[in-house]
Amino acid sequence: MKKKWIALFLALVMTLSLAACGGNNGGQQDTPSTPAGNTPSTPSDETPATTPETPKETVTLKMWGGVQGEYGYDTLVENFNKEFADKGIQVEYTRYVNNADGNLQLDTYLSAGSDIDIFMCYGGTTRYYNRVDAGLCLDLTDELTARGFDPAEELGATNVAPYAIDGRYYAMPTKTDNKAWMMVNADMFKEAGIELPVNGWTYAQFTDACQKLTKGEGLDKTYAVRFCFADTKDYLRAGMGSPLGINSIYKDGAAETNFDSEVWKNGIQLLWDTVEAGYAYGWDDEVADDVSFANSFLEGKCAMSLGVANIRVARDLETYPHDFQTALVPFPVPDESYMDRADHGIMSDAGDLIVVNSKTQYPQECIDFIVWYIQGGMAPLASGGRIPLWSGFDKSSIVDAVNEGTTDAIEGGAFDAESLKAYLSIGTGFDETVLVTDKDAEVETIFDEELQAIMYGQKSVEQGLADMKSRSDALLK
């Protein structure tokens, strides 16, 4: 046993001796070893030996948006990742719910750090301004310029103007829509002998159509129209206020509101009369029965509905099966004297802001993605009803994209092609925009409150509008 331990001891001594000899550097200071293929270059007259190129590390950008992936974002991500694979940039998409809770979650993540690189901002300027003030949005201006991207030229001067803050851009609008247009059941219009009013119509013509389209009683009743009282009131403000042009909400100078205009009186009176006649869901009905676009219009329980943003829902025949064709028509105007504004071109709106998180670790790659997204990359979203704003986009291709995959279930496709073309043609080259103020959000809240009081019968149309104006004007002083 003793001999065995001696042998082991001698073997250990020899191993340590060899290691010491191998590590001898002649008394010089130890230097770290350099991995193969990364030997630092040294000045020399000779051409240095080539070394294998280190693969570029892939950067994965995290993007958040409020639209389900199946409505175009899944395809968009796939397209980008294929195109930019050799450039070392990839993107992942996460959907957040675009409501108060969802936006609070988004803001919390943005404030916490760089887990999100790019996000979509909705809801006009109010939420955008708040996020810029909170330091959550990266200034894109100089990097866009360096890439030769002129926002005014690429997207339209009036479209980007509301999003410039002291001449700097912290976001870019990406889509266009017009809240003053409506969705109508083309089959019901045809059965009632009503021509689709794609070029505009008056309140009188609208009321006549409502009478013809309203049928049945109780649970079997088909209403003529859903005004979205329990949804966003943006549609009603756009439709009723559009005949006033740039003064839709504010008078020149924006020192007071325009709610004392006959246009507003006639518009709200139309809502009241239509509900009272039983042609439209009342505000209380919409709330009590949780009336939505899907369970009313798409189920054939009403012939017309505001909410042009629901294009993507109306073409989703798998989730919302129906066998009728939908058409797009403008909200009516008070009378023939306003027919020159019947297409509501001034209400063509630029939205879906794309923004870079100010805390991102990859600002260059994010802006590369933004430019790609705007200049054609977002094309798959057109089939979901998000019409690209970019001036270079071929809008004629959108008709086919929207109806793609729906022609087997509905003859001619989910949407009437001519009405869709009329909708896409509006606002082209429009050089005016409605007046806005930093009090827009508060004015909209007052509008909603007073309109609700009117529609619940708590105030007359005249009293409600008078209160709407006095309360709003007080904010502007």
Secondary structure by P-SEA (a helix, b strand, c coil): caaaaaaaaaaaaaaaaaaaaaaccccccbbbbbccccccccccccccccccccccbbbbbbbbbcccccccaaaaaaaaaaaaccccbbbbbbbccccaaaaaaaaaaaaacccccbbbbccccaaaaaaaaacccccaaaaaaaacccccccccccccccccccccccccccccccccbbbbcaaaaaaaccccccccccaaaaaaaaaaacccccccbbbcccccccccaaaaaaaaaccccccccccccccccccccaaaaaaaaaaaaaaaacccccaaaaaaaccccccccccccccccccccccccccccccccccbbbbbbcccccccccccccccccccccccccccccccccaaaaaaaaaaaaacccccccccccccccccccccaaaaaaacccccccccccccaaaaaaaaacccccccccccccaaaaaaaaaaaaaaaaaaccccaaaaaaaaaaaaaaaac
